[in-house]
Amino acid sequence: MPVESKQAEGGYAVIVVSGRLALGGETEKLNSAVNAALQKDQKKIVIDITALDYVDSSGVGMLVSCVTNVRKAGGELKLVGANQRIRRIFSMTGVDSIISMFATVAEATA
C-alpha cells in the first residue's frame, strides 16, 4: 500500500492511500504519515482513499485511531473518495458517524 503525503490549499496535509489497508505494515504506514503531519503542526488532515481497493478491520481500527489522535491534538481529519464497498463497511462499523467524508479533496478543503 503506497502512502503519499502532500500539501493542499488552506493548510491541509493530504495523505493519499492506495491499494490495501489491512493488518500489518500497511496500517503502520498510514499511522506514521498522520503522526508526521501532526509533528509538523499540520492539524488539518485529509486522507484520500480514492485508489483504496480493500480495507479490513485493522484498517478501520487504524482510521479510528488516526482520527482520535488528530482530535486530541486539536485538529480535524477528513476522508475523501471512498468507493461504495468501503462506504458500506464504514456504515456497518459506524465509522461514517465519526469521520467526515467527501467526494473530492477540493470539497474537503473548501
C-alpha positions in Angstrom: 0.0 0.0 0.0 1.7 3.2 -1.1 1.2 6.2 1.2 2.0 9.6 -0.2 1.8 12.9 1.6 1.4 16.3 0.0 0.1 19.8 0.8 -3.3 21.3 -0.4 -4.6 24.8 -0.3 -5.8 26.1 3.1 -3.0 24.4 5.0 -4.3 20.9 4.7 -2.0 17.9 4.7 -3.3 15.4 2.1 -2.3 11.7 2.7 -3.1 9.5 -0.4 -3.6 5.9 0.4 -3.9 3.3 -2.4 -4.2 -0.5 -2.7 -5.0 -2.3 0.6 -5.3 -1.0 4.1 -5.0 -4.3 6.1 -3.3 -5.9 9.0 0.5 -5.4 9.0 2.8 -2.8 7.8 0.1 -1.1 5.7 -1.8 0.3 8.7 1.5 1.4 10.3 2.4 3.4 7.2 -0.8 5.4 7.5 -0.3 5.9 11.2 3.2 7.2 10.6 2.1 9.6 7.9 -0.6 11.1 10.2 1.8 11.4 13.1 4.4 13.0 10.8 1.8 15.6 9.8 0.9 16.3 13.4 4.6 16.6 14.3 4.9 19.3 11.7 2.0 21.1 13.4 -0.4 20.3 10.5 -3.7 19.8 12.2 -5.9 19.8 9.2 -5.6 16.4 7.5 -7.3 14.8 4.5 -6.9 11.1 3.8 -7.6 10.5 0.1 -8.7 6.9 -0.3 -9.9 7.2 -3.9 -7.5 4.4 -5.0 -8.0 2.2 -2.0 -9.3 -1.2 -3.1 -9.6 -3.1 0.2 -9.9 -2.3 3.9 -10.1 -4.9 6.8 -10.9 -4.5 10.4 -7.3 -3.5 11.2 -7.5 -0.7 8.6 -10.8 0.5 10.0 -9.3 0.5 13.5 -6.3 2.4 12.3 -8.5 5.1 10.7 -10.4 5.5 14.0 -7.1 5.7 15.9 -5.9 8.3 13.5 -9.0 10.5 13.9 -8.7 10.1 17.6 -5.1 11.2 17.6 -5.8 14.2 15.3 -8.7 15.4 17.5 -6.6 15.0 20.7 -4.1 17.3 19.0 -6.8 19.9 18.3 -7.1 19.1 14.7 -9.6 17.7 12.2 -9.4 14.7 9.8 -11.5 14.1 6.7 -11.8 11.2 4.3 -12.1 11.6 0.6 -13.1 9.3 -2.2 -14.4 6.2 -0.5 -15.9 3.8 -3.0 -19.3 2.2 -2.5 -18.0 -1.0 -0.9 -15.8 0.9 1.6 -18.6 3.3 2.4 -20.8 0.3 3.2 -18.1 -1.1 5.6 -17.8 2.3 7.2 -21.6 2.5 7.6 -21.8 -1.0 9.2 -19.0 -0.2 11.6 -20.2 3.3 12.5 -17.0 5.0 11.2 -19.1 7.2 8.9 -20.6 8.8 12.0 -17.2 9.9 13.4 -15.2 10.8 10.3 -16.4 13.4 7.8 -16.4 12.0 4.3 -16.3 13.9 1.0 -16.2 13.1 -2.7 -13.1 15.1 -3.6 -10.1 16.8 -2.0 -11.4 20.1 -3.3 -14.7 19.6 -1.4 -12.9 18.6 1.8 -10.6 21.6 1.8 -13.2 24.2 0.8 
